[in-house]
Amino acid sequence: MPATDFQGTFGRTLLSFRRDQVDSSNTSPATAGTSHSNMEVELDSFQRQVAERFIDLNASSSGDDLLSLEWIGKLLDSFLCCQEEFRAIVFNHRSQISSSSPTNRLISDYFERSIKALDVCNAIRDGVEQIRQWQKLSDIVISALDSRRAVGEGQLRRAKKALIDLAIGMLDEKDSTSLAHRNRSFGRVKDNHHRSMGHFRSLSWSVSRSWSASKQLQALASNLTTPRQNDVVASNGLALPVYTMTSVLLFVMWVLVAAIPCQDRGLQVNFFVPRQFQWAAPVMSLHDKIVEESKRRDRKNCCGLLKEIGRIERSSRVMNELIDSVHFPMSEEKEIEVRQRVEELVEVHEALKNGLDPFERKVREVFHRIVRSRTESLDSQC
């Protein structure tokens, strides 16, 4: 869909309303008009850039790309870019953010919400470790049925046991979450911000047994409302990028929970953006596509909507059924079929092997970028 199809006027209208309100009370309309016009251009540019990033993501979500490791990596890259642009806006207009101003309250609310995202990042790291356990089991299957040697009953029994363990691990979420407590948190990496980082529990501990991804998303979405005109005026327009960044943060965390195994997954979050925002249509389009994916019969009870998880689940199920049908002595036709299924499993295994590490690095970067922005916000209030 062309970019122009997603362009709206809501943000620009509110910015214009704020400018007119301020200019009407200023004794030098020409000077004030120039100053406010420059700020309006900057804020509108942020809205436009967010829209362009999500239009690209929406365009690349066709076929099997949506919710693949590569696609989610692009989503995280977009979040990091938006976060950096938002950080620049806050820095450039820090003189307008006093401790008692409405703008300060809005920005503080964003950073308080972002802290909740840290636990989501840690839970996703736990989920990545869980997927790696599945990789080890699929590696046992591949090794047992190695095409360089004849397949005997012992190799089939070994492969069968690994496939059963894999099926149980991918279905039984409660048992699999015990892996989380052998994990490291992202925040255990030492850095120069140790003093400031000590404020955050999430930096030292992985998620607890009682932690719920569904409840965490609901907490992130709590009381998230479209800024009113008087809010925009009182904040000199900064209420709009704060709302935009909060919505982007919520959407990204929601996608991560949808895709990766984690405790008490749930997608029932009240997420809606008025279509008048420039970036609303592509974001809501992606949201609707992911909801539809979760409703598919073969994905309803899955532990994660990640495309690679679906592939390994299907491949291992077919392999398991094939092994059940094998009788010795094995026919040449059946042996060829086993080799073919092993090759399919190898392909899925390699996709995970090549994609998980870059994905985990990006989740870690999101975690630390949020921490850094929050630390800078705290330091600026000192």
C-alpha positions in Angstrom: 0.0 0.0 0.0 1.5 3.4 -0.9 2.7 5.6 1.9 0.2 8.3 1.0 -2.7 5.9 1.8 -1.6 6.0 5.5 -1.1 9.7 5.9 -3.5 11.5 8.3 -3.9 15.0 9.6 -4.8 14.4 13.3 -1.4 15.2 14.7 -0.8 18.1 12.5 -4.3 19.6 13.3 -3.5 19.4 17.1 -0.1 20.9 16.6 -1.7 23.7 14.6 -4.3 24.2 17.3 -1.5 24.5 19.9 0.4 27.0 17.8 -2.7 29.2 17.2 -3.5 29.1 21.0 0.0 30.2 21.9 0.4 32.8 19.1 -2.9 34.5 20.1 -1.5 35.4 23.5 2.0 36.4 22.3 2.9 40.1 21.8 5.2 39.3 18.8 3.2 37.1 16.4 5.9 37.0 13.7 8.7 35.9 16.1 6.5 33.4 17.9 5.1 32.1 14.7 8.6 31.2 13.4 9.6 29.5 16.7 6.5 27.5 17.0 6.5 26.6 13.3 10.0 25.1 13.6 8.9 23.0 16.6 5.8 21.9 14.7 8.0 20.8 11.8 10.2 18.8 14.1 7.3 17.1 15.8 5.4 16.4 12.6 8.7 15.0 11.1 8.8 12.5 14.0 5.2 11.4 13.3 6.0 11.0 9.6 9.2 8.9 10.3 7.3 6.6 12.6 4.6 6.2 9.9 7.2 5.4 7.2 8.9 2.7 9.3 5.6 0.9 10.0 4.5 1.3 6.4 7.7 -0.6 5.4 7.1 -3.2 8.1 3.5 -3.7 6.9 4.7 -4.0 3.3 7.2 -6.7 4.3 4.7 -8.7 6.3 3.2 -10.7 3.4 3.6 -14.4 3.1 5.8 -16.1 5.7 7.8 -13.0 6.6 5.4 -11.8 9.3 6.6 -12.9 12.8 9.8 -14.5 11.4 13.0 -13.8 13.3 14.1 -11.6 10.5 10.9 -9.6 10.4 10.8 -9.1 14.2 14.4 -8.0 14.0 13.3 -5.3 11.6 10.6 -4.3 14.1 13.1 -4.0 16.9 15.4 -1.9 14.6 12.4 0.4 13.9 11.7 0.7 17.7 15.4 1.6 18.4 15.3 4.3 15.7 12.0 5.7 17.0 13.4 5.7 20.6 16.5 7.6 19.5 14.4 10.2 17.6 12.1 10.6 20.6 15.2 10.9 22.9 16.5 13.7 20.7 13.2 15.6 20.9 13.1 15.3 24.7 16.7 16.5 24.8 16.2 19.4 22.4 13.2 20.7 24.4 14.4 19.9 27.9 14.3 23.6 28.8 10.5 23.4 28.6 10.3 20.4 31.0 10.3 21.6 34.5 9.7 19.2 37.4 6.1 20.5 37.9 5.2 20.9 34.2 2.5 18.8 32.4 5.2 17.8 29.9 7.4 16.3 32.7 4.5 14.3 34.0 3.8 12.9 30.5 7.5 12.0 29.9 7.8 10.5 33.4 4.8 8.3 32.7 6.4 7.1 29.5 9.6 6.1 31.3 7.6 4.4 34.1 5.8 2.3 31.4 9.1 1.5 29.7 10.5 0.0 33.0 7.7 -2.6 32.7 9.1 -3.4 29.2 12.3 -4.5 30.8 10.7 -7.6 32.4 9.2 -8.4 29.0 12.7 -8.3 27.5 14.0 -10.6 30.3 11.0 -13.0 29.7 11.8 -13.0 26.0 15.4 -13.9 26.8 14.0 -16.9 28.8 11.9 -17.8 25.8 15.0 -17.8 23.5 16.8 -20.1 25.9 13.8 -22.4 25.8 13.9 -22.5 22.0 17.6 -23.4 22.3 16.6 -26.4 24.3 14.4 -27.4 21.4 17.3 -26.9 19.1 19.4 -29.4 21.1 16.6 -32.0 20.9 16.3 -31.5 17.1 20.1 -31.8 16.9 19.8 -35.2 18.6 17.3 -36.3 15.9 19.5 -35.1 13.1 22.6 -36.8 14.6 20.7 -40.1 15.2 19.5 -40.2 11.6 22.7 -39.0 10.0 22.6 -39.7 6.3 26.2 -40.8 6.2 25.4 -44.1 7.9 22.7 -46.7 7.8 19.7 -46.1 10.0 19.1 -48.9 12.6 16.5 -49.5 15.3 18.8 -48.0 17.9 19.0 -44.7 16.0 15.3 -44.6 15.4 14.6 -45.2 19.2 17.0 -42.4 20.0 15.4 -40.0 17.5 11.9 -41.0 18.7 12.7 -40.2 22.3 14.1 -36.8 21.4 11.0 -36.1 19.2 8.7 -37.0 22.2 10.7 -34.7 24.5 10.5 -31.9 21.9 6.7 -32.3 21.5 6.2 -32.2 25.3 8.5 -29.2 25.6 6.6 -27.2 22.9 3.2 -28.0 24.4 3.7 -27.9 28.2 4.3 -24.3 29.0 4.2 -24.7 32.8 7.0 -27.3 32.8 9.0 -25.4 30.3 9.0 -22.2 32.2 11.2 -23.8 34.8 14.0 -23.1 32.4 13.6 -19.4 33.1 15.1 -19.7 36.6 18.4 -21.0 35.2 18.7 -17.9 33.1 20.7 -14.7 33.2 19.1 -11.3 33.0 20.3 -8.9 30.4 21.1 -6.5 33.2 23.8 -8.6 34.7 26.3 -7.2 32.2 28.5 -4.8 34.1 28.7 -1.2 32.7 29.5 2.3 33.7 25.9 3.0 34.8 26.0 0.5 37.7 25.0 3.1 40.2 21.9 4.3 38.3 21.0 0.8 37.1 20.7 -0.3 40.8 17.3 1.4 40.8 15.8 -1.4 38.6 14.9 -4.8 40.0 14.6 -6.1 36.4 18.3 -5.6 35.9 19.4 -8.1 38.4 16.7 -10.8 38.3 14.9 -12.8 35.6 11.2 -13.0 35.8 9.7 -14.8 38.8 7.4 -17.8 38.8 4.4 -15.7 39.4 5.2 -13.2 36.6 2.6 -12.9 33.9 3.3 -11.7 30.4 -0.4 -11.0 29.9 -0.7 -8.9 33.0 2.5 -7.0 32.2 1.1 -6.0 28.8 -2.1 -4.9 30.5 -0.1 -2.8 32.9 1.8 -1.2 29.9 -1.5 -0.4 28.2 -3.3 0.9 31.4 -4.8 4.4 31.0 -3.1 4.9 27.6 -5.4 7.5 26.0 -5.1 9.8 23.0 -3.9 13.3 24.1 -6.6 15.9 24.2 -6.2 19.3 22.7 -5.6 21.1 26.0 -2.9 18.4 26.8 -1.2 19.3 23.5 -1.3 23.0 24.2 -0.1 22.7 27.8 2.8 20.5 26.7 3.8 22.7 23.7 3.0 19.8 21.4 5.2 17.2 23.2 2.1 15.2 24.3 1.9 13.8 20.7 5.4 12.2 20.5 5.0 10.9 24.0 1.7 9.2 23.1 3.3 7.9 19.8 6.3 6.5 21.5 4.2 4.8 24.3 2.0 3.2 21.6 5.0 2.0 19.7 6.6 0.5 22.9 3.3 -1.3 23.7 3.0 -2.7 20.2 6.5 -4.0 20.1 6.3 -5.7 23.5 2.9 -7.2 22.4 4.5 -8.6 19.3 7.4 -10.1 21.3 5.0 -11.8 23.7 2.9 -13.1 20.8 5.9 -14.6 19.0 8.2 -16.0 21.7 7.3 -18.5 24.5 6.9 -16.9 27.9 4.9 -17.3 31.0 1.2 -16.7 30.8 1.1 -15.5 27.3 -2.0 -13.6 26.3 -2.8 -11.2 23.5 -6.0 -9.7 25.0 -4.8 -6.1 25.3 -6.9 -3.2 24.5 -4.8 -1.7 21.7 -6.3 0.9 19.4 -4.9 4.0 17.7 -7.2 6.6 16.1 -6.8 6.3 12.3 -6.1 10.0 12.0 -2.6 9.5 13.2 -0.1 9.1 10.3 1.2 5.8 11.7 -2.1 4.4 12.9 -3.2 2.5 9.8 0.0 0.4 9.3 0.3 -0.4 13.0 -3.4 -1.5 13.2 -3.0 -3.4 10.0 -0.1 -5.4 11.5 -2.0 -5.8 14.8 -5.0 -7.3 12.9 -2.8 -9.7 10.9 -1.1 -11.0 14.1 -4.5 -11.5 15.8 -5.8 -13.4 12.8 -2.6 -15.5 12.8 -3.3 -16.4 16.5 -6.8 -17.5 15.6 -5.7 -20.1 13.1 -6.6 -23.6 14.2 -3.0 -24.9 14.0 -1.7 -21.9 16.0 -4.4 -21.6 18.7 -2.6 -23.7 21.3 1.0 -23.1 20.2 3.6 -21.7 22.6 4.5 -18.9 20.3 3.6 -17.5 16.9 7.2 -17.2 15.7 7.3 -18.6 12.2 10.4 -20.7 12.9 8.6 -22.3 15.9 5.7 -23.3 13.6 8.2 -24.8 11.2 10.0 -26.9 13.7 6.7 -28.0 15.2 5.4 -29.2 11.9 8.7 -30.8 10.8 9.1 -32.7 14.1 5.5 -33.9 14.0 5.8 -35.3 10.5 9.1 -36.9 11.4 7.5 -38.5 14.5 4.7 -39.9 12.4 7.1 -41.2 9.8 9.2 -43.1 12.5 6.1 -44.7 13.8 5.4 -46.1 10.4 8.9 -47.6 9.9 9.3 -51.4 10.1 12.5 -53.4 9.7 14.0 -54.3 7.5 13.4 -50.7 6.1 12.5 -50.5 2.5 14.6 -48.3 0.2 11.6 -46.0 -0.4 11.0 -45.5 3.3 14.7 -44.8 3.8 14.7 -42.1 1.2 11.6 -40.6 2.8 13.4 -40.5 6.2 16.4 -38.8 4.6 14.2 -36.2 3.0 12.5 -35.4 6.4 15.9 -35.2 8.1 16.9 -32.6 5.5 13.8 -30.6 6.2 14.5 -30.7 9.9 18.2 -29.6 9.2 16.9 -26.6 7.2 14.6 -25.5 10.1 17.4 -26.2 12.6 19.9 -24.0 10.6 17.3 -21.2 10.3 17.0 -21.1 14.1 20.7 -21.4 14.6 21.4 -18.5 12.3 18.6 -16.3 13.5 18.4 -16.6 17.3 21.7 -15.0 18.1 21.1 -11.7 16.1 17.6 -11.6 17.5 18.7 -12.0 21.1 21.3 -9.2 20.6 18.6 -6.9 19.3 16.4 -7.6 22.3 19.4 -7.0 24.6 20.0 -3.7 22.8 16.3 -2.6 23.3 16.7 -3.5 27.0 19.8 -1.3 27.4 18.5 1.5 25.3 15.4 1.8 27.5 17.6 1.7 30.6 19.9 4.4 29.2 17.0 6.7 28.3 15.5 6.2 31.7 18.8 6.9 33.4 19.3 10.1 31.4 15.8 11.2 32.4 16.6 10.6 36.1 20.0 12.4 35.9 18.4 15.4 34.2 16.1 15.9 37.2 19.0 16.0 39.7 
